[in-house]
Amino acid sequence: MTHTANNLIPAPGKFRSALAVAGAFLESLDYVSDYPLNRIERLERVVAQLKEELRQRT
């Protein structure tokens, strides 16, 4: 009986490492959600620059 009770108690550091994994996962979600926006903003700047170059040539 005590053997099964001991299995329910996690080893030291397991909870902390689980929190670290969850934190890393949440940070990666933040990066993934920002990535497309950063790409779109960069493309918008390039298009604006190309428009300006065309306007100067005409």
Rosetta silent file (secondary structure, phi, psi, omega in degrees, C-alpha in Angstrom):
SEQUENCE: MTHTANNLIPAPGKFRSALAVAGAFLESLDYVSDYPLNRIERLERVVAQLKEELRQRT
SCORE:     score description
SCORE:     0.000 S_00000001
   1 L     0.000  -44.523  179.905    0.000    0.000    0.000 S_00000001
   2 H   -66.544  -26.750  179.413    2.744    2.492    0.832 S_00000001
   3 H   -63.211  -42.800  178.017    4.434    1.658   -2.445 S_00000001
   4 H   -69.643  -34.570  178.538    1.478    3.050   -4.455 S_00000001
   5 H   -65.418  -37.109  179.259    1.246    6.120   -2.230 S_00000001
   6 H   -68.355  -28.343  179.320    4.890    6.909   -2.894 S_00000001
   7 H   -71.335  -21.427 -179.681    4.284    6.758   -6.652 S_00000001
   8 H   -77.321  -21.495  179.829    1.753    9.607   -6.396 S_00000001
   9 L   -86.660  120.071 -178.130    4.373   12.021   -5.043 S_00000001
  10 L   -69.475  154.756  177.615    6.414   13.458   -7.925 S_00000001
  11 L   -67.383  153.481  179.513   10.186   13.408   -7.802 S_00000001
  12 L   -58.269  135.026  177.910   11.860   16.670   -6.771 S_00000001
  13 L    90.569  -11.941 -178.963   12.106   19.132   -9.630 S_00000001
  14 H   -65.639  -43.732 -178.953    9.430   17.501  -11.799 S_00000001
  15 H   -64.964  -42.826  179.634    6.871   20.242  -11.169 S_00000001
  16 H   -63.807  -40.431  179.785    9.409   22.983  -11.843 S_00000001
  17 H   -70.275  -33.242  176.112   10.506   21.360  -15.084 S_00000001
  18 H   -65.196  -39.554  176.771    6.864   20.951  -16.143 S_00000001
  19 H   -64.750  -38.570  179.107    6.328   24.673  -15.517 S_00000001
  20 H   -64.818  -40.540  178.611    9.429   25.468  -17.561 S_00000001
  21 H   -65.134  -43.969  179.305    8.140   23.365  -20.459 S_00000001
  22 H   -62.925  -41.095  178.604    4.726   25.044  -20.287 S_00000001
  23 H   -63.574  -42.378  178.823    6.381   28.486  -20.205 S_00000001
  24 H   -64.117  -38.571  178.539    8.551   27.675  -23.211 S_00000001
  25 H   -63.872  -43.946 -179.955    5.502   26.451  -25.098 S_00000001
  26 H   -65.443  -38.271  177.163    3.587   29.656  -24.359 S_00000001
  27 H   -64.511  -38.661  179.156    6.553   31.784  -25.457 S_00000001
  28 H   -66.138  -34.854  175.942    6.756   29.843  -28.721 S_00000001
  29 H   -63.577  -39.277  179.128    3.068   30.538  -29.345 S_00000001
  30 H   -63.956  -41.709  179.117    3.738   34.241  -28.879 S_00000001
  31 H   -64.371  -44.527 -177.622    6.589   34.089  -31.396 S_00000001
  32 H   -63.087  -38.688 -178.764    4.492   32.143  -33.892 S_00000001
  33 H   -72.558  -29.390  179.031    1.634   34.627  -33.681 S_00000001
  34 H   -80.683  -24.843 -174.463    3.967   37.615  -34.168 S_00000001
  35 H   -58.491  -51.277  179.627    5.884   36.082  -37.068 S_00000001
  36 H   -62.098  -37.252  179.206    3.225   36.579  -39.785 S_00000001
  37 H   -64.048  -41.463  178.644    2.567   40.140  -38.614 S_00000001
  38 H   -63.541  -39.763  178.756    6.263   40.975  -38.795 S_00000001
  39 H   -65.480  -42.634 -179.949    6.460   39.526  -42.306 S_00000001
  40 H   -64.035  -43.706  178.598    3.408   41.499  -43.444 S_00000001
  41 H   -61.259  -40.667  178.924    4.806   44.737  -41.998 S_00000001
  42 H   -64.130  -44.082  178.784    8.108   44.133  -43.767 S_00000001
  43 H   -63.593  -38.088  177.805    6.340   43.489  -47.078 S_00000001
  44 H   -63.294  -39.165  177.755    4.260   46.642  -46.642 S_00000001
  45 H   -65.182  -41.299  179.705    7.452   48.676  -46.146 S_00000001
  46 H   -64.873  -43.093  178.542    9.003   47.153  -49.285 S_00000001
  47 H   -62.202  -42.810  178.608    5.873   47.901  -51.333 S_00000001
  48 H   -61.900  -40.404  179.422    5.842   51.495  -50.048 S_00000001
  49 H   -65.489  -42.346  178.577    9.511   51.857  -50.981 S_00000001
  50 H   -64.753  -39.349  176.816    8.874   50.465  -54.484 S_00000001
  51 H   -61.177  -42.700  179.515    5.918   52.824  -54.954 S_00000001
  52 H   -63.625  -41.224  178.536    8.104   55.760  -53.964 S_00000001
  53 H   -64.300  -40.537  178.398   10.790   54.694  -56.451 S_00000001
  54 H   -66.381  -39.650  179.183    8.192   54.427  -59.219 S_00000001
  55 H   -63.341  -38.317 -179.385    6.752   57.828  -58.363 S_00000001
  56 H   -70.432  -28.327 -178.026   10.220   59.400  -58.577 S_00000001
  57 H   -80.851  -19.646 -176.798   10.875   57.848  -62.000 S_00000001
  58 L   -99.536    0.000    0.000    7.687   59.147  -63.581 S_00000001
